[in-house]
Amino acid sequence: MTLKNILSATALSAGLVSALAAPLAAEEKTDFKLAWSIYVGWMPWGYLEDSGIMNKWADKYGITVDIVQINDYVESINQYTAGAFDGVSATNMDTLSIPSGGGVDTTALIIGDYSNGNDAVILKGEGGLADLKGKPVNLVELSVSHYLLARGLETVGLEEADLDAVINTSDADMIAAYATSDVEAVVTWNPLVSEITGSNPDANVLFDSSMFPGEILDLMVVNTETLADNPAFGKAVAGAWYEVMGLMAAGDDGRYSFTTVKPVEYTVPSDGPVGDILRACGRHPWRPSHLHYIVKAPGYRTLVTEIFPEDDPYLDQDTVFGVRDDLVMRYHKKQASDFPHGMALSGKVTEPFLHVEFDVTLATETG
Ligand SMILES: [Fe+2]
C-alpha cells in the first residue's frame, strides 16, 4: 500500500475532512515523458526508446515512459520547465540556471558522464584564446557553452565584455552558422564539434572541457516532486539506462575486451524457504565468485551464463550448482607496464593487474 492509500484510508475511517489529506496526497500517475537532445553522452536515450529497453523496464513497473528527441537543447529544457516533460537531458549548470532557477525543483537522476573534451571553443583560423578579444562568438546563450567560454576567457585574463559580442545561436543551426563568412568563433558540443573540425581544416580548438575535468556533468534530471510521488518512474528509467550501459559490442573480428573489478564469492539469501532447504540439506549458502554474461549475435542462440575463476575456494561446491568445466577461467597477474592500449584505463594503471582471456562459442539458431 502506498503512502497515499494509507493516508486516504486513515482519512476515510476517521471521518476527517478531505482538506486535511489533500496537501499530503501524492501525485501518482502512470504515464511519463522524458525529453533529450543531440549530444554524444545522451545518444543512449534514443537507443533506450528504439530498442524497446525503456518499454521493457516501464512494463515491469506497470507504467509507460516515452522518450522524445527535441532538436533544440534549450527548447527541450524550457519544455521540461514548463511541465511538458517529467525529465530532460541537461548539464548540471543548465539544470541550475533554467528549471531550478525558475522554481521547478529538479533532481539529477542519472549522471551519464562528464564532458571530457566534448564541449569546445573553436576559432576559425590561427590564434589562441586571447585572440577572441574584439571578435563575435556564436553559442547557445546562457547554456553550458556560455559557461565554457567564461572559463576559457578567464584563463587569459579576458571576460565577455572584451568580446565584440556573444551571438545566440541554436545548436540546431550551429553547423550552418559556422559555414557563413561573418562567423569567426563558436562554442558548441559534440557531435557538432567533430562535425565542424572534421569538415573545416581551418577550425582551431582553443579550449575544451577536458581542461577542467568533472566540472560539466551530463545528466538526466527529473521533476523532484514527480519522482518522490512515483518511485517506480525513477527505478524504471535507471534500470533501463544501466542495462544499456552494460551493453558491449564485439569488434568485426569477434574480439571483445573490458576492464572491471575482480568479483568476490557471496552467499545466496539464506532466510526464508531457501535457507530452510539449505539447512535441511546440510549445505552452506556460498557461491564462487563469477562474472555474468549474456551474449547475443544475429543467427545464433542467445547464451546466458556465468564464468568462474579456477582458484575460487567454492569452485567445487557452488550452492546453486552453476559451475561447469568449460565455464572456468584463469586470472594471470601482470605488471602495470603490460596494460593494453586502447582501453579507458590505459596509461592510468600503476599497479599489477589481473588478466583473463575467455572465448565464447555460440550455437547457431538451427544447430
Ligand atoms: Fe551473480
Residues whose N, C-alpha, C, O or C-beta is under 5 A from the ligand:
A	BS01	LIG	none
